[in-house]
Structure formats: structure tokens, C-alpha cells
Amino acid sequence: MSERHTYRVIVRGTWQDLTEEGRARLLAEAGEHGMTSMRFTEEGSLSYEASPLKHFSMRYVVVSDAADGEEMAAAIAEDRAEATLRGLGHGFGELRSTVTDLDTMKVNRKSRSRR
């Protein structure tokens, strides 16, 4: 079995071809999808601003083989985002992702003498 890594992926996109119903629903639910809703989860968390209703982001936790790397984690997260957005009936443009490998990131800790 190969080594597994945990990735945090932010998928960004732009709303496109929203129906009036979809636009109204997004505006009505905007309070649930603001800054306080930003969490990294396997299911993803959607966030956007109501004014202007143009861009969105979704945050995911993806666990996959380290050998597949960040590109695979981005592809998995983008697939999840597409499925979620289509399921909600919202139109969107091209997606782009930013990936952080939690297993390789360095944490700078203050030394005791600097506290």
C-alpha cells in the first residue's frame, strides 16, 4: 500500500448562466455561505458573496496517494465541485484550484528564547 497524504484544496470559479430561480436561491442563502462557512471538509464547503454574485470558492479535504501528488488532489476536488454545483443546478465557468499538502508543509514554531 502506498503512502497517503492529506490535501487541502480550494476550488475557485465564476457563476455562469444562472437561472432567475438559481440566482434568487443563491441570494437567499448567501448568509449561510459567507466567511464563517469556510471550512475544509470532504464534502466541500461553498462560499460566495451576494454582491456582486460573481465568484465562488469551495474548500475540500482530499486524501489520496502521495505518488499521485497535488495534481490528482486538485482533479478530485474539481470533480467533487462540478458534481455538487450540477446537483444544485447552478451554472459555472472554468474551475481552478490551489492545493496544499498538509503532510509536507513546514510549520515554523517560535523557539522558547523568542517567546
PABALO-305261 format. One record per atom (N, C-alpha, C): x, z, y; residue in one letter; chain; atom name; residue number from 0. Coordinates in Angstrom, 2 decimals. Layout:
BEGIN
X | Z | Y | a | A | CA | NUM .
...
//
This chain:
BEGIN
0.84 | 0.00 | -1.18 | m | A | N | 0 .
0.00 | 0.00 | 0.00 | m | A | CA | 0 .
0.89 | 0.00 | 1.24 | m | A | C | 0 .
0.55 | -0.80 | 2.19 | s | A | N | 1 .
1.38 | -0.89 | 3.40 | s | A | CA | 1 .
1.00 | 0.19 | 4.40 | s | A | C | 1 .
1.88 | 0.38 | 5.34 | e | A | N | 2 .
1.68 | 1.40 | 6.37 | e | A | CA | 2 .
0.52 | 0.98 | 7.29 | e | A | C | 2 .
-0.30 | 1.95 | 7.67 | r | A | N | 3 .
-1.43 | 1.69 | 8.57 | r | A | CA | 3 .
-1.11 | 2.27 | 9.94 | r | A | C | 3 .
-1.51 | 1.57 | 10.97 | h | A | N | 4 .
-1.34 | 2.04 | 12.33 | h | A | CA | 4 .
-2.70 | 2.12 | 13.01 | h | A | C | 4 .
-2.77 | 2.99 | 13.99 | t | A | N | 5 .
-3.98 | 3.13 | 14.79 | t | A | CA | 5 .
-3.73 | 2.51 | 16.15 | t | A | C | 5 .
-4.64 | 1.63 | 16.54 | y | A | N | 6 .
-4.51 | 0.91 | 17.80 | y | A | CA | 6 .
-5.70 | 1.24 | 18.71 | y | A | C | 6 .
-5.43 | 1.34 | 19.98 | r | A | N | 7 .
-6.49 | 1.41 | 20.99 | r | A | CA | 7 .
-6.52 | 0.05 | 21.66 | r | A | C | 7 .
-7.71 | -0.54 | 21.66 | v | A | N | 8 .
-7.85 | -1.90 | 22.18 | v | A | CA | 8 .
-8.92 | -1.91 | 23.27 | v | A | C | 8 .
-8.57 | -2.47 | 24.42 | i | A | N | 9 .
-9.54 | -2.69 | 25.49 | i | A | CA | 9 .
-9.83 | -4.18 | 25.51 | i | A | C | 9 .
-11.09 | -4.53 | 25.30 | v | A | N | 10 .
-11.54 | -5.92 | 25.33 | v | A | CA | 10 .
-12.27 | -6.12 | 26.66 | v | A | C | 10 .
-11.84 | -7.10 | 27.43 | r | A | N | 11 .
-12.46 | -7.38 | 28.73 | r | A | CA | 11 .
-13.11 | -8.75 | 28.71 | r | A | C | 11 .
-14.17 | -8.87 | 29.49 | g | A | N | 12 .
-14.85 | -10.15 | 29.59 | g | A | CA | 12 .
-15.74 | -10.21 | 30.82 | g | A | C | 12 .
-16.40 | -11.34 | 30.95 | t | A | N | 13 .
-17.30 | -11.59 | 32.06 | t | A | CA | 13 .
-18.67 | -11.95 | 31.50 | t | A | C | 13 .
-19.71 | -11.39 | 32.11 | w | A | N | 14 .
-21.07 | -11.75 | 31.69 | w | A | CA | 14 .
-21.31 | -13.21 | 32.05 | w | A | C | 14 .
-22.00 | -13.94 | 31.17 | q | A | N | 15 .
-22.35 | -15.33 | 31.43 | q | A | CA | 15 .
-23.74 | -15.61 | 30.90 | q | A | C | 15 .
-24.45 | -16.47 | 31.62 | d | A | N | 16 .
-25.76 | -16.95 | 31.18 | d | A | CA | 16 .
-26.69 | -15.82 | 30.78 | d | A | C | 16 .
-26.71 | -14.74 | 31.56 | l | A | N | 17 .
-27.63 | -13.64 | 31.26 | l | A | CA | 17 .
-29.06 | -14.07 | 31.56 | l | A | C | 17 .
-29.95 | -13.72 | 30.67 | t | A | N | 18 .
-31.37 | -13.96 | 30.94 | t | A | CA | 18 .
-31.85 | -12.92 | 31.95 | t | A | C | 18 .
-32.97 | -13.16 | 32.57 | e | A | N | 19 .
-33.52 | -12.18 | 33.51 | e | A | CA | 19 .
-33.78 | -10.85 | 32.79 | e | A | C | 19 .
-34.27 | -10.94 | 31.56 | e | A | N | 20 .
-34.53 | -9.73 | 30.76 | e | A | CA | 20 .
-33.22 | -8.99 | 30.47 | e | A | C | 20 .
-32.18 | -9.73 | 30.08 | g | A | N | 21 .
-30.89 | -9.13 | 29.79 | g | A | CA | 21 .
-30.28 | -8.50 | 31.03 | g | A | C | 21 .
-30.37 | -9.18 | 32.15 | r | A | N | 22 .
-29.85 | -8.66 | 33.41 | r | A | CA | 22 .
-30.58 | -7.37 | 33.79 | r | A | C | 22 .
-31.90 | -7.39 | 33.67 | a | A | N | 23 .
-32.70 | -6.21 | 34.01 | a | A | CA | 23 .
-32.34 | -5.03 | 33.10 | a | A | C | 23 .
-32.14 | -5.31 | 31.82 | r | A | N | 24 .
-31.79 | -4.25 | 30.87 | r | A | CA | 24 .
-30.41 | -3.66 | 31.19 | r | A | C | 24 .
-29.43 | -4.54 | 31.50 | l | A | N | 25 .
-28.10 | -4.05 | 31.85 | l | A | CA | 25 .
-28.14 | -3.20 | 33.12 | l | A | C | 25 .
-28.90 | -3.64 | 34.11 | l | A | N | 26 .
-29.01 | -2.87 | 35.35 | l | A | CA | 26 .
-29.69 | -1.53 | 35.10 | l | A | C | 26 .
-30.71 | -1.52 | 34.26 | a | A | N | 27 .
-31.43 | -0.27 | 33.96 | a | A | CA | 27 .
-30.54 | 0.71 | 33.19 | a | A | C | 27 .
-29.64 | 0.20 | 32.37 | e | A | N | 28 .
-28.79 | 1.05 | 31.53 | e | A | CA | 28 .
-27.40 | 1.28 | 32.13 | e | A | C | 28 .
-27.17 | 0.81 | 33.34 | a | A | N | 29 .
-25.83 | 0.88 | 33.95 | a | A | CA | 29 .
-25.32 | 2.32 | 34.03 | a | A | C | 29 .
-26.19 | 3.28 | 34.27 | g | A | N | 30 .
-25.77 | 4.67 | 34.36 | g | A | CA | 30 .
-25.18 | 5.21 | 33.07 | g | A | C | 30 .
-25.59 | 4.63 | 31.95 | e | A | N | 31 .
-25.09 | 5.05 | 30.64 | e | A | CA | 31 .
-23.76 | 4.38 | 30.29 | e | A | C | 31 .
-23.35 | 3.39 | 31.09 | h | A | N | 32 .
-22.17 | 2.59 | 30.76 | h | A | CA | 32 .
-21.14 | 2.60 | 31.89 | h | A | C | 32 .
-21.06 | 3.70 | 32.62 | g | A | N | 33 .
-20.10 | 3.81 | 33.71 | g | A | CA | 33 .
-18.81 | 4.45 | 33.25 | g | A | C | 33 .
-18.09 | 5.00 | 34.22 | m | A | N | 34 .
-16.78 | 5.60 | 33.96 | m | A | CA | 34 .
-16.83 | 6.70 | 32.91 | m | A | C | 34 .
-17.89 | 7.48 | 32.88 | t | A | N | 35 .
-17.96 | 8.60 | 31.94 | t | A | CA | 35 .
-18.21 | 8.15 | 30.50 | t | A | C | 35 .
-18.58 | 6.90 | 30.30 | s | A | N | 36 .
-18.86 | 6.42 | 28.95 | s | A | CA | 36 .
-17.62 | 5.81 | 28.27 | s | A | C | 36 .
-16.52 | 5.75 | 29.00 | m | A | N | 37 .
-15.32 | 5.10 | 28.46 | m | A | CA | 37 .
-14.65 | 5.95 | 27.39 | m | A | C | 37 .
-14.85 | 5.56 | 26.14 | r | A | N | 38 .
-14.25 | 6.25 | 25.00 | r | A | CA | 38 .
-13.76 | 5.20 | 24.01 | r | A | C | 38 .
-12.69 | 5.54 | 23.33 | f | A | N | 39 .
-12.20 | 4.66 | 22.27 | f | A | CA | 39 .
-12.85 | 5.11 | 20.97 | f | A | C | 39 .
-13.66 | 4.22 | 20.37 | t | A | N | 40 .
-14.34 | 4.50 | 19.11 | t | A | CA | 40 .
-14.26 | 3.27 | 18.21 | t | A | C | 40 .
-14.53 | 3.47 | 16.92 | e | A | N | 41 .
-14.56 | 2.33 | 16.02 | e | A | CA | 41 .
-15.69 | 1.37 | 16.36 | e | A | C | 41 .
-16.84 | 1.93 | 16.80 | e | A | N | 42 .
-18.00 | 1.11 | 17.13 | e | A | CA | 42 .
-17.84 | 0.43 | 18.49 | e | A | C | 42 .
-16.97 | 1.00 | 19.31 | g | A | N | 43 .
-16.76 | 0.45 | 20.65 | g | A | CA | 43 .
-17.65 | 1.10 | 21.68 | g | A | C | 43 .
-17.16 | 1.23 | 22.88 | s | A | N | 44 .
-17.98 | 1.73 | 23.98 | s | A | CA | 44 .
-17.94 | 0.69 | 25.10 | s | A | C | 44 .
-19.11 | 0.35 | 25.56 | l | A | N | 45 .
-19.29 | -0.66 | 26.60 | l | A | CA | 45 .
-19.32 | 0.01 | 27.95 | l | A | C | 45 .
-18.58 | -0.55 | 28.92 | s | A | N | 46 .
-18.65 | -0.04 | 30.28 | s | A | CA | 46 .
-18.67 | -1.22 | 31.25 | s | A | C | 46 .
-19.40 | -1.03 | 32.35 | y | A | N | 47 .
-19.50 | -2.06 | 33.39 | y | A | CA | 47 .
-20.10 | -1.42 | 34.63 | y | A | C | 47 .
-19.94 | -2.11 | 35.74 | e | A | N | 48 .
-20.54 | -1.68 | 36.99 | e | A | CA | 48 .
-21.76 | -2.54 | 37.27 | e | A | C | 48 .
-22.79 | -1.92 | 37.81 | a | A | N | 49 .
-24.03 | -2.64 | 38.10 | a | A | CA | 49 .
-23.88 | -3.58 | 39.30 | a | A | C | 49 .
-23.02 | -3.22 | 40.22 | s | A | N | 50 .
-22.89 | -4.02 | 41.42 | s | A | CA | 50 .
-21.43 | -4.34 | 41.68 | s | A | C | 50 .
-21.01 | -5.54 | 41.58 | p | A | N | 51 .
-21.79 | -6.66 | 41.07 | p | A | CA | 51 .
-21.76 | -6.69 | 39.55 | p | A | C | 51 .
-22.81 | -7.15 | 38.96 | l | A | N | 52 .
-22.90 | -7.24 | 37.49 | l | A | CA | 52 .
-22.13 | -8.49 | 37.06 | l | A | C | 52 .
-20.82 | -8.33 | 36.89 | k | A | N | 53 .
-19.99 | -9.49 | 36.60 | k | A | CA | 53 .
-19.06 | -9.26 | 35.41 | k | A | C | 53 .
-18.29 | -8.17 | 35.41 | h | A | N | 54 .
-17.30 | -7.92 | 34.37 | h | A | CA | 54 .
-17.71 | -6.73 | 33.51 | h | A | C | 54 .
-17.16 | -6.67 | 32.29 | f | A | N | 55 .
-17.38 | -5.55 | 31.40 | f | A | CA | 55 .
-16.11 | -5.29 | 30.62 | f | A | C | 55 .
-16.04 | -4.12 | 30.02 | s | A | N | 56 .
-14.96 | -3.82 | 29.08 | s | A | CA | 56 .
-15.55 | -3.03 | 27.92 | s | A | C | 56 .
-14.89 | -3.16 | 26.79 | m | A | N | 57 .
-15.27 | -2.42 | 25.60 | m | A | CA | 57 .
-14.00 | -1.82 | 25.02 | m | A | C | 57 .
-14.10 | -0.58 | 24.58 | r | A | N | 58 .
-12.94 | 0.14 | 24.07 | r | A | CA | 58 .
-13.13 | 0.42 | 22.58 | r | A | C | 58 .
-12.09 | 0.11 | 21.81 | y | A | N | 59 .
-12.16 | 0.25 | 20.36 | y | A | CA | 59 .
-10.94 | 0.99 | 19.82 | y | A | C | 59 .
-11.15 | 1.67 | 18.69 | v | A | N | 60 .
-10.06 | 2.16 | 17.86 | v | A | CA | 60 .
-10.06 | 1.26 | 16.63 | v | A | C | 60 .
-8.90 | 0.69 | 16.33 | v | A | N | 61 .
-8.76 | -0.19 | 15.18 | v | A | CA | 61 .
-7.62 | 0.36 | 14.32 | v | A | C | 61 .
-7.88 | 0.57 | 13.05 | v | A | N | 62 .
-6.85 | 0.98 | 12.10 | v | A | CA | 62 .
-6.60 | -0.21 | 11.18 | v | A | C | 62 .
-5.36 | -0.69 | 11.17 | s | A | N | 63 .
-5.04 | -1.83 | 10.31 | s | A | CA | 63 .
-3.58 | -1.76 | 9.88 | s | A | C | 63 .
-3.19 | -2.68 | 9.02 | d | A | N | 64 .
-1.83 | -2.71 | 8.52 | d | A | CA | 64 .
-0.85 | -2.94 | 9.66 | d | A | C | 64 .
0.19 | -2.14 | 9.68 | a | A | N | 65 .
1.20 | -2.27 | 10.72 | a | A | CA | 65 .
1.86 | -3.64 | 10.69 | a | A | C | 65 .
1.98 | -4.21 | 9.50 | a | A | N | 66 .
2.61 | -5.53 | 9.37 | a | A | CA | 66 .
1.82 | -6.62 | 10.09 | a | A | C | 66 .
0.50 | -6.41 | 10.22 | d | A | N | 67 .
-0.34 | -7.40 | 10.91 | d | A | CA | 67 .
-0.19 | -7.31 | 12.42 | d | A | C | 67 .
0.23 | -6.16 | 12.92 | g | A | N | 68 .
0.58 | -6.00 | 14.32 | g | A | CA | 68 .
-0.59 | -5.96 | 15.28 | g | A | C | 68 .
-0.22 | -5.98 | 16.54 | e | A | N | 69 .
-1.17 | -5.86 | 17.63 | e | A | CA | 69 .
-2.11 | -7.06 | 17.74 | e | A | C | 69 .
-1.61 | -8.24 | 17.37 | e | A | N | 70 .
-2.45 | -9.44 | 17.45 | e | A | CA | 70 .
-3.67 | -9.32 | 16.54 | e | A | C | 70 .
-3.47 | -8.77 | 15.34 | m | A | N | 71 .
-4.58 | -8.60 | 14.41 | m | A | CA | 71 .
-5.55 | -7.54 | 14.95 | m | A | C | 71 .
-5.02 | -6.47 | 15.50 | a | A | N | 72 .
-5.88 | -5.42 | 16.07 | a | A | CA | 72 .
-6.74 | -6.00 | 17.19 | a | A | C | 72 .
-6.15 | -6.85 | 18.03 | a | A | N | 73 .
-6.91 | -7.49 | 19.11 | a | A | CA | 73 .
-7.99 | -8.39 | 18.54 | a | A | C | 73 .
-7.66 | -9.17 | 17.52 | a | A | N | 74 .
-8.64 | -10.08 | 16.90 | a | A | CA | 74 .
-9.80 | -9.30 | 16.29 | a | A | C | 74 .
-9.50 | -8.19 | 15.63 | i | A | N | 75 .
-10.56 | -7.37 | 15.02 | i | A | CA | 75 .
-11.47 | -6.81 | 16.10 | i | A | C | 75 .
-10.88 | -6.28 | 17.17 | a | A | N | 76 .
-11.67 | -5.71 | 18.26 | a | A | CA | 76 .
-12.52 | -6.78 | 18.94 | a | A | C | 76 .
-11.97 | -7.95 | 19.16 | e | A | N | 77 .
-12.72 | -9.03 | 19.80 | e | A | CA | 77 .
-13.88 | -9.48 | 18.91 | e | A | C | 77 .
-13.66 | -9.53 | 17.60 | d | A | N | 78 .
-14.76 | -9.86 | 16.68 | d | A | CA | 78 .
-15.87 | -8.83 | 16.76 | d | A | C | 78 .
-15.49 | -7.55 | 16.81 | r | A | N | 79 .
-16.49 | -6.48 | 16.94 | r | A | CA | 79 .
-17.25 | -6.61 | 18.25 | r | A | C | 79 .
-16.53 | -6.90 | 19.33 | a | A | N | 80 .
-17.18 | -7.04 | 20.65 | a | A | CA | 80 .
-18.16 | -8.21 | 20.64 | a | A | C | 80 .
-17.74 | -9.34 | 20.10 | e | A | N | 81 .
-18.63 | -10.51 | 20.03 | e | A | CA | 81 .
-19.89 | -10.18 | 19.25 | e | A | C | 81 .
-19.74 | -9.53 | 18.12 | a | A | N | 82 .
-20.90 | -9.18 | 17.30 | a | A | CA | 82 .
-21.84 | -8.24 | 18.05 | a | A | C | 82 .
-21.27 | -7.25 | 18.72 | t | A | N | 83 .
-22.10 | -6.30 | 19.47 | t | A | CA | 83 .
-22.84 | -6.99 | 20.60 | t | A | C | 83 .
-22.13 | -7.80 | 21.38 | l | A | N | 84 .
-22.76 | -8.47 | 22.53 | l | A | CA | 84 .
-23.82 | -9.47 | 22.08 | l | A | C | 84 .
-23.55 | -10.20 | 21.01 | r | A | N | 85 .
-24.56 | -11.13 | 20.49 | r | A | CA | 85 .
-25.78 | -10.37 | 19.97 | r | A | C | 85 .
-25.52 | -9.23 | 19.31 | g | A | N | 86 .
-26.61 | -8.41 | 18.81 | g | A | CA | 86 .
-27.49 | -7.88 | 19.93 | g | A | C | 86 .
-26.89 | -7.61 | 21.07 | l | A | N | 87 .
-27.65 | -7.16 | 22.24 | l | A | CA | 87 .
-28.31 | -8.32 | 22.98 | l | A | C | 87 .
-27.92 | -9.54 | 22.63 | g | A | N | 88 .
-28.49 | -10.72 | 23.27 | g | A | CA | 88 .
-27.90 | -11.04 | 24.63 | g | A | C | 88 .
-26.67 | -10.59 | 24.89 | h | A | N | 89 .
-26.02 | -10.82 | 26.18 | h | A | CA | 89 .
-25.01 | -11.96 | 26.07 | h | A | C | 89 .
-25.03 | -12.84 | 27.07 | g | A | N | 90 .
-24.06 | -13.92 | 27.13 | g | A | CA | 90 .
-22.76 | -13.43 | 27.75 | g | A | C | 90 .
-21.65 | -13.98 | 27.28 | f | A | N | 91 .
-20.35 | -13.56 | 27.78 | f | A | CA | 91 .
-19.38 | -14.71 | 27.70 | f | A | C | 91 .
-18.33 | -14.63 | 28.50 | g | A | N | 92 .
-17.29 | -15.66 | 28.51 | g | A | CA | 92 .
-16.14 | -15.27 | 27.59 | g | A | C | 92 .
-15.02 | -15.90 | 27.83 | e | A | N | 93 .
-13.83 | -15.66 | 27.01 | e | A | CA | 93 .
-13.40 | -14.20 | 27.09 | e | A | C | 93 .
-13.03 | -13.65 | 25.95 | l | A | N | 94 .
-12.59 | -12.26 | 25.87 | l | A | CA | 94 .
-11.08 | -12.20 | 25.87 | l | A | C | 94 .
-10.53 | -11.16 | 26.46 | r | A | N | 95 .
-9.09 | -10.92 | 26.42 | r | A | CA | 95 .
-8.86 | -9.45 | 26.15 | r | A | C | 95 .
-7.77 | -9.14 | 25.49 | s | A | N | 96 .
-7.55 | -7.78 | 25.02 | s | A | CA | 96 .
-6.19 | -7.23 | 25.43 | s | A | C | 96 .
-6.15 | -5.92 | 25.55 | t | A | N | 97 .
-4.92 | -5.16 | 25.75 | t | A | CA | 97 .
-4.85 | -4.16 | 24.61 | t | A | C | 97 .
-3.71 | -4.12 | 23.91 | v | A | N | 98 .
-3.57 | -3.30 | 22.71 | v | A | CA | 98 .
-2.45 | -2.29 | 22.89 | v | A | C | 98 .
-2.70 | -1.06 | 22.45 | t | A | N | 99 .
-1.68 | -0.03 | 22.41 | t | A | CA | 99 .
-1.60 | 0.51 | 21.00 | t | A | C | 99 .
-0.40 | 0.47 | 20.43 | d | A | N | 100 .
-0.16 | 1.01 | 19.09 | d | A | CA | 100 .
0.16 | 2.49 | 19.26 | d | A | C | 100 .
-0.76 | 3.35 | 18.86 | l | A | N | 101 .
-0.58 | 4.78 | 19.04 | l | A | CA | 101 .
0.55 | 5.35 | 18.18 | l | A | C | 101 .
0.87 | 4.67 | 17.10 | d | A | N | 102 .
1.92 | 5.17 | 16.21 | d | A | CA | 102 .
3.33 | 4.85 | 16.69 | d | A | C | 102 .
3.46 | 3.96 | 17.65 | t | A | N | 103 .
4.79 | 3.62 | 18.15 | t | A | CA | 103 .
5.00 | 3.99 | 19.61 | t | A | C | 103 .
3.95 | 4.45 | 20.27 | m | A | N | 104 .
4.13 | 4.78 | 21.68 | m | A | CA | 104 .
4.91 | 6.06 | 21.85 | m | A | C | 104 .
5.72 | 6.08 | 22.87 | k | A | N | 105 .
6.55 | 7.25 | 23.14 | k | A | CA | 105 .
5.81 | 8.18 | 24.08 | k | A | C | 105 .
5.95 | 9.45 | 23.82 | v | A | N | 106 .
5.36 | 10.46 | 24.68 | v | A | CA | 106 .
6.51 | 11.20 | 25.35 | v | A | C | 106 .
6.54 | 11.13 | 26.66 | n | A | N | 107 .
7.58 | 11.84 | 27.41 | n | A | CA | 107 .
7.09 | 13.25 | 27.69 | n | A | C | 107 .
7.75 | 14.19 | 27.10 | r | A | N | 108 .
7.40 | 15.59 | 27.30 | r | A | CA | 108 .
8.41 | 16.23 | 28.25 | r | A | C | 108 .
7.92 | 17.08 | 29.11 | k | A | N | 109 .
8.81 | 17.78 | 30.04 | k | A | CA | 109 .
9.64 | 18.79 | 29.26 | k | A | C | 109 .
10.90 | 18.83 | 29.57 | s | A | N | 110 .
11.74 | 19.81 | 28.91 | s | A | CA | 110 .
11.45 | 21.19 | 29.49 | s | A | C | 110 .
11.76 | 22.22 | 28.76 | r | A | N | 111 .
11.49 | 23.59 | 29.21 | r | A | CA | 111 .
12.16 | 23.88 | 30.55 | r | A | C | 111 .
13.32 | 23.30 | 30.77 | s | A | N | 112 .
14.04 | 23.59 | 32.01 | s | A | CA | 112 .
13.38 | 22.94 | 33.22 | s | A | C | 112 .
12.53 | 21.95 | 33.01 | r | A | N | 113 .
11.87 | 21.24 | 34.12 | r | A | CA | 113 .
10.50 | 21.81 | 34.43 | r | A | C | 113 .
10.02 | 22.76 | 33.66 | r | A | N | 114 .
8.67 | 23.30 | 33.89 | r | A | CA | 114 .
8.62 | 24.26 | 35.04 | r | A | C | 114 .
//
